Amino acid sequence: MDKRLLTCAALCVGDRLADIGTDHGYLPCYMVKNGLCKTALACDVAEKPLQSAKEHISRSGLENSIETVLSDGLDSVDSNGITDISIAGMGGELIADILSRAEWVRKNRVNLVLQPMTKWDVLRKWLYDNCFEIKKELPSQEGRFVYSVMQAVYTGEKPSYSCDLRYLYCGLVSADSPDGRAYLERQAFRLETAGRGMLGSGEKSELAAEMLKTAESIRFELSKEV
Ligand SMILES: C[S@@+](CC[C@H](N)C(=O)[O-])C[C@H]1O[C@@H](n2cnc3c(N)ncnc32)[C@H](O)[C@@H]1O
């Protein structure tokens, strides 16, 4: 378990976890072994990672508590009793696509723990447009990489925060920790680079200006926090 997966574990809340794209099955094994949930499903679309999850589960003596499921996203996952779904280490677009195909996630108000590697803006926009509220967001820095893990739930209403560039790039991450500061720095840099690139090529000048303004306000926020 690395720091990023430990951050995912910290945002799970219930008794039965479905870990989608489980690969080695580290997260469900850690959760059950430490009594953080009672049972889990370790799910993956590919046979090879699922086999590796099976071996890890068996080495840990957790066969009675963790089932492996071959599934594209949530398509073959039995929703019965699932309290938490974790989807980590995938692109934001793929995470949004997986969630959009499983109506029961909304109906059952499942606690979602999402860690996009790329396209966090696409995922945050999808969550906002589809009435999922981000309740908490935790940054996690590992070496030169910095991630954000979101805890979200379907509420049936548009969230009270606005879907602006600050939200799309930074979500609820704040500057009150070294990891949070690192995440905000990185996102401000991305906004600035994208904004300058657009201005340079003469396209979408309004959006470019908005990006540069947002980057500046994040930097200002960072200059105030100690
Ligand atoms: C980079 S690994 C992430 C492993 C682990 N979740 C983590 O964060 O460390 C991505 C895993 O997602 C799986 N995957 C990719 N697309 C998937 C899909 N549509 N449904 C389920 N699993 C998928 C891959 O087979 C791979 O095992």
PDBQT file of the ligand as one rigid body, heavy atoms in Angstrom, charges set to zero:
ROOT
HETATM    1  C1  LIG A 301      -3.141   1.289 -13.088  1.00  0.00    +0.000 C 
HETATM    2  S1  LIG A 301      -4.077  -0.037 -12.485  1.00  0.00    +0.000 S 
HETATM    3  C2  LIG A 301      -4.662   0.641 -10.965  1.00  0.00    +0.000 C 
HETATM    4  C3  LIG A 301      -4.640  -0.365  -9.870  1.00  0.00    +0.000 C 
HETATM    5  C4  LIG A 301      -5.122   0.128  -8.513  1.00  0.00    +0.000 C 
HETATM    6  N1  LIG A 301      -6.537   0.464  -8.557  1.00  0.00    +0.000 N 
HETATM    7  C5  LIG A 301      -4.316   1.318  -8.071  1.00  0.00    +0.000 C 
HETATM    8  O1  LIG A 301      -4.843   2.426  -8.059  1.00  0.00    +0.000 OA
HETATM    9  O2  LIG A 301      -3.145   1.150  -7.726  1.00  0.00    +0.000 OA
HETATM   10  C6  LIG A 301      -5.528   0.007 -13.491  1.00  0.00    +0.000 C 
HETATM   11  C7  LIG A 301      -6.315  -1.302 -13.435  1.00  0.00    +0.000 C 
HETATM   12  O3  LIG A 301      -7.617  -1.026 -13.949  1.00  0.00    +0.000 OA
HETATM   13  C8  LIG A 301      -8.028  -2.094 -14.753  1.00  0.00    +0.000 C 
HETATM   14  N2  LIG A 301      -9.069  -1.596 -15.673  1.00  0.00    +0.000 N 
HETATM   15  C9  LIG A 301      -8.917  -0.806 -16.760  1.00  0.00    +0.000 A 
HETATM   16  N3  LIG A 301     -10.111  -0.573 -17.327  1.00  0.00    +0.000 NA
HETATM   17  C10 LIG A 301     -11.043  -1.201 -16.561  1.00  0.00    +0.000 A 
HETATM   18  C11 LIG A 301     -12.453  -1.328 -16.637  1.00  0.00    +0.000 A 
HETATM   19  N4  LIG A 301     -13.164  -0.778 -17.619  1.00  0.00    +0.000 N 
HETATM   20  N5  LIG A 301     -13.076  -2.051 -15.679  1.00  0.00    +0.000 NA
HETATM   21  C12 LIG A 301     -12.386  -2.647 -14.679  1.00  0.00    +0.000 A 
HETATM   22  N6  LIG A 301     -11.047  -2.564 -14.569  1.00  0.00    +0.000 NA
HETATM   23  C13 LIG A 301     -10.379  -1.855 -15.488  1.00  0.00    +0.000 A 
HETATM   24  C14 LIG A 301      -6.742  -2.576 -15.434  1.00  0.00    +0.000 C 
HETATM   25  O4  LIG A 301      -6.861  -3.904 -15.896  1.00  0.00    +0.000 OA
HETATM   26  C15 LIG A 301      -5.728  -2.404 -14.294  1.00  0.00    +0.000 C 
HETATM   27  O5  LIG A 301      -5.606  -3.587 -13.544  1.00  0.00    +0.000 OA
ENDROOT
TORSDOF 0
